[in-house]
Amino acid sequence: METSVIKQRTIGEIVAENYHAATVFEKHQIDYCCGGKKTLNMVCQERGLDPVKLQKEIEETNLPSEMPPSQNSSKWSLALLVNYIVEAHHQYIKESIPVLLKNLDKIASVHGKNHPELFIIHEIFKTLSVELSEHLHKEETVLFPYIIQLVKAETEHTKPELPVFNTIQNPLRMLETEHDVAGNLMFNIRELSNRYFPPADACTTYKVTLLKLQEFETDLHHHVHLENNILFPKAVKLEESLRANP
C-alpha cells in the first residue's frame, strides 16, 4: 500500500486487516485499541515517528500468503466475535484477576519497604479489577444479547425489538469510555513498574507477577481492539441497516 494511502488509514483499520501490525504498534507503544480511531499520520506526528519507516515495519509483518479466515477477525461474523470475546478474553480476565490480586498483595507485603510503588500498583489493579468485572457484566447481560438479537433479526428478516437504550450507539459510547479508563489504569501500572522490568532484588513471584501484568495488558489491548475497531462498528452498521429497511 502506498505511503500516502496508509498514512490516512486509522490504526484500528490497519490492525483489523493485519493483526500482526499490533506487534509493531506495541513495540512503539502506540495505542491501537482505545486510540484506534487516529490515523497513522496523526500518530506519527504526535510521537515524532517517521511514517515511511513505520509503514515498512508494518508491511514486513504481512504473511507471505493471504491470512486464513480463522485468524482474520475482521472477516468474522458478529456471532463469532461475541462468542470469541466471551470465551477467550472475558474468561482470561476472570481467571487472571484473582491470581494477580493475590500475587500483588504478596509481593507488596514482602518487597514494599524497598519498592513502595508496589502498594500503589496493587491499589490501581484492585480498582481495575472492579471496573473490568462490572464492564464484562454489562457486555454479557446487555450488549451482547442485543447484538445476537440483531443477528437473529437479520437471519429471519424481521425487525429487532427496540431496546431500552434506544440505539446501540448509546451503550457503546459508555463502554468505549470504560475501555479508555481501563487502558489508562494499565498504563499507570506499566509506568510504575518500570515497564514490567523487575528490580535486582526481585524474587521469582515478583518477576512472574510483572510478566503476568504485561501479558494482561497485551491481552486487554487485543480485547479492546476487537470491540472498538471491529465488533462495535459492525453492530452499529447492522442495526442501522435493519432499521432502514421496511
C-alpha positions as CSV (number, residue, x, y, z in Angstrom):
1,M,0.0,0.0,0.0
2,E,1.3,3.5,-0.9
3,T,2.6,5.6,2.0
4,S,0.1,8.4,1.2
5,V,-2.7,5.9,1.5
6,I,-1.7,4.1,4.6
7,K,-0.9,7.4,6.4
8,Q,-4.6,8.2,6.2
9,R,-5.7,4.8,7.5
10,T,-6.7,4.6,11.1
11,I,-4.6,2.5,13.5
12,G,-7.6,0.3,14.1
13,E,-8.3,-0.4,10.4
14,I,-4.6,-1.4,9.9
15,V,-4.7,-3.9,12.8
16,A,-8.1,-5.2,11.7
17,E,-6.7,-6.1,8.3
18,N,-3.4,-7.3,9.6
19,Y,-3.3,-8.3,13.2
20,H,0.4,-8.8,13.1
21,A,0.7,-5.0,12.9
22,A,-0.3,-4.9,16.5
23,T,3.2,-6.2,17.4
24,V,4.7,-3.1,15.7
25,F,2.4,-0.7,17.5
26,E,3.1,-2.5,20.8
27,K,6.8,-2.0,20.2
28,H,6.4,1.7,19.7
29,Q,3.8,1.9,22.5
30,I,1.1,3.1,20.1
31,D,-2.4,2.6,21.4
32,Y,-4.2,0.7,18.6
33,C,-7.3,-0.2,20.7
34,C,-8.6,2.8,22.6
35,G,-6.7,5.1,20.2
36,G,-7.6,3.1,17.2
37,K,-9.6,5.9,15.5
38,K,-6.5,8.0,15.0
39,T,-4.8,7.9,11.6
40,L,-1.2,6.6,11.2
41,N,-0.2,10.1,10.1
42,M,-1.7,11.7,13.3
43,V,0.1,9.2,15.5
44,C,3.4,9.7,13.7
45,Q,3.1,13.5,14.1
46,E,2.2,13.1,17.8
47,R,5.1,10.7,18.6
48,G,7.7,12.2,16.2
49,L,7.9,9.0,14.2
50,D,8.8,8.5,10.5
51,P,5.6,7.3,8.7
52,V,7.7,5.7,5.9
53,K,9.8,3.7,8.4
54,L,6.7,2.7,10.4
55,Q,4.9,1.6,7.2
56,K,7.9,-0.6,6.3
57,E,7.8,-2.3,9.7
58,I,4.0,-2.9,9.3
59,E,4.5,-4.3,5.7
60,E,7.2,-6.7,7.0
61,T,4.7,-8.3,9.3
62,N,2.4,-9.3,6.4
63,L,2.1,-13.1,5.9
64,P,3.5,-14.4,2.6
65,S,0.0,-15.6,1.7
66,E,-3.4,-14.4,2.4
67,M,-4.4,-14.6,6.1
68,P,-6.7,-17.6,6.7
69,P,-10.3,-16.6,7.7
70,S,-9.8,-18.4,11.1
71,Q,-7.3,-15.7,12.1
72,N,-8.6,-12.7,10.3
73,S,-11.1,-11.3,12.9
74,S,-12.2,-8.5,10.6
75,K,-14.0,-11.2,8.5
76,W,-15.7,-12.9,11.4
77,S,-19.4,-12.8,11.9
78,L,-20.9,-10.8,14.8
79,A,-21.9,-14.1,16.5
80,L,-18.4,-15.5,16.2
81,L,-16.9,-12.2,17.5
82,V,-19.2,-12.2,20.5
83,N,-18.6,-15.8,21.4
84,Y,-14.8,-15.5,21.0
85,I,-14.6,-12.3,23.1
86,V,-16.6,-14.0,25.9
87,E,-14.9,-17.4,25.8
88,A,-11.4,-16.1,25.2
89,H,-10.9,-12.6,26.6
90,H,-13.6,-12.4,29.2
91,Q,-12.6,-15.8,30.6
92,Y,-9.0,-14.8,30.6
93,I,-9.7,-11.7,32.7
94,K,-11.9,-13.6,35.1
95,E,-9.2,-16.3,35.7
96,S,-6.3,-13.8,35.8
97,I,-7.7,-11.2,38.3
98,P,-7.7,-13.4,41.4
99,V,-4.2,-14.6,40.7
100,L,-2.8,-11.2,40.1
101,L,-4.5,-9.7,43.2
102,K,-3.1,-12.5,45.4
103,N,0.4,-12.1,43.9
104,L,0.4,-8.3,44.1
105,D,-0.7,-8.4,47.8
106,K,2.1,-10.9,48.5
107,I,5.0,-9.0,46.8
108,A,3.8,-5.7,48.2
109,S,4.0,-7.1,51.8
110,V,7.4,-8.6,51.1
111,H,9.1,-6.0,48.9
112,G,7.0,-2.9,49.7
113,K,9.6,-1.5,52.1
114,N,12.2,-1.2,49.3
115,H,9.7,-0.7,46.5
116,P,6.7,1.3,47.8
117,E,5.3,1.7,44.3
118,L,4.1,-1.9,44.7
119,F,1.4,-0.7,47.1
120,I,0.2,1.8,44.5
121,I,0.2,-0.8,41.8
122,H,-1.8,-3.1,44.0
123,E,-4.4,-0.4,44.6
124,I,-4.7,0.5,40.9
125,F,-5.1,-3.1,39.9
126,K,-7.8,-3.5,42.6
127,T,-9.6,-0.6,41.0
128,L,-9.1,-2.0,37.6
129,S,-10.5,-5.4,38.6
130,V,-13.7,-3.8,39.9
131,E,-14.1,-1.7,36.7
132,L,-13.5,-4.7,34.4
133,S,-15.8,-7.0,36.3
134,E,-18.7,-4.5,36.0
135,H,-17.8,-3.9,32.4
136,L,-17.9,-7.6,31.5
137,H,-21.2,-7.9,33.2
138,K,-22.7,-5.1,31.1
139,E,-21.4,-6.6,27.9
140,E,-22.6,-10.2,28.7
141,T,-26.0,-9.3,30.1
142,V,-27.0,-6.2,28.0
143,L,-24.9,-5.5,24.9
144,F,-24.0,-9.0,23.6
145,P,-27.6,-10.4,23.9
146,Y,-28.8,-7.4,21.9
147,I,-26.2,-7.9,19.2
148,I,-27.3,-11.6,19.0
149,Q,-30.9,-10.3,18.7
150,L,-29.8,-8.2,15.7
151,V,-28.1,-11.1,14.1
152,K,-31.3,-13.2,14.6
153,A,-33.5,-10.4,13.1
154,E,-31.2,-10.2,10.1
155,T,-31.4,-14.0,9.6
156,E,-35.2,-14.1,10.0
157,H,-35.8,-10.9,8.0
158,T,-37.6,-9.3,10.9
159,K,-37.3,-6.0,12.9
160,P,-35.4,-6.2,16.1
161,E,-37.2,-5.1,19.3
162,L,-36.4,-1.5,20.4
163,P,-34.1,-1.8,23.3
164,V,-34.4,0.4,26.5
165,F,-31.3,2.2,25.4
166,N,-33.0,3.1,22.1
167,T,-29.9,2.7,19.9
168,I,-26.8,0.6,20.3
169,Q,-24.6,3.7,20.0
170,N,-25.6,4.8,23.5
171,P,-24.1,1.8,25.4
172,L,-21.2,1.7,23.0
173,R,-20.2,5.3,23.9
174,M,-20.2,4.3,27.6
175,L,-18.3,1.1,27.0
176,E,-15.7,2.8,24.9
177,T,-15.2,5.4,27.7
178,E,-14.7,2.5,30.1
179,H,-12.1,1.0,27.7
180,D,-10.2,4.3,28.0
181,V,-10.3,4.1,31.8
182,A,-9.0,0.6,31.8
183,G,-6.3,1.4,29.3
184,N,-5.2,4.4,31.4
185,L,-5.1,2.3,34.6
186,M,-2.9,-0.3,32.9
187,F,-0.6,2.5,31.5
188,N,-0.1,3.8,35.1
189,I,0.8,0.3,36.2
190,R,3.3,-0.1,33.4
191,E,5.0,3.2,34.2
192,L,5.1,2.5,37.9
193,S,6.6,-1.0,37.3
194,N,9.3,0.4,35.1
195,R,7.5,-1.1,32.1
196,Y,7.4,-4.5,33.9
197,F,11.2,-4.7,34.3
198,P,12.0,-6.3,37.7
199,P,14.5,-4.8,40.1
200,A,17.7,-6.6,41.1
201,D,16.2,-7.9,44.4
202,A,13.0,-9.2,42.8
203,C,12.1,-12.8,43.9
204,T,10.5,-15.3,41.5
205,T,7.0,-14.3,42.4
206,Y,7.8,-10.7,41.8
207,K,9.2,-11.4,38.3
208,V,6.3,-13.7,37.4
209,T,3.8,-11.1,38.6
210,L,5.3,-8.4,36.4
211,L,5.3,-10.8,33.4
212,K,1.7,-11.7,34.1
213,L,0.7,-8.0,34.3
214,Q,2.4,-7.4,30.9
215,E,0.5,-10.3,29.5
216,F,-2.7,-9.0,31.0
217,E,-2.1,-5.6,29.3
218,T,-1.3,-7.1,25.9
219,D,-4.5,-9.3,26.1
220,L,-6.5,-6.2,27.1
221,H,-5.2,-4.3,24.1
222,H,-6.3,-7.1,21.7
223,H,-9.6,-7.4,23.5
224,V,-10.4,-3.7,23.2
225,H,-9.3,-3.7,19.6
226,L,-11.7,-6.4,18.7
227,E,-14.5,-4.5,20.3
228,N,-13.8,-0.9,19.4
229,N,-12.5,-1.4,15.9
230,I,-14.4,-4.5,14.7
231,L,-17.4,-5.6,16.8
232,F,-18.9,-2.3,17.6
233,P,-18.7,-0.8,14.1
234,K,-20.2,-4.0,12.6
235,A,-23.0,-3.9,15.2
236,V,-23.8,-0.3,14.5
237,K,-23.9,-0.9,10.8
238,L,-26.3,-3.9,11.2
239,E,-28.6,-2.0,13.5
240,E,-28.8,0.9,11.0
241,S,-29.4,-1.5,8.1
242,L,-32.2,-3.3,9.9
243,R,-34.0,-0.1,10.9
244,A,-33.6,1.4,7.5
245,N,-35.3,-1.5,5.7
246,P,-39.1,-1.5,5.8
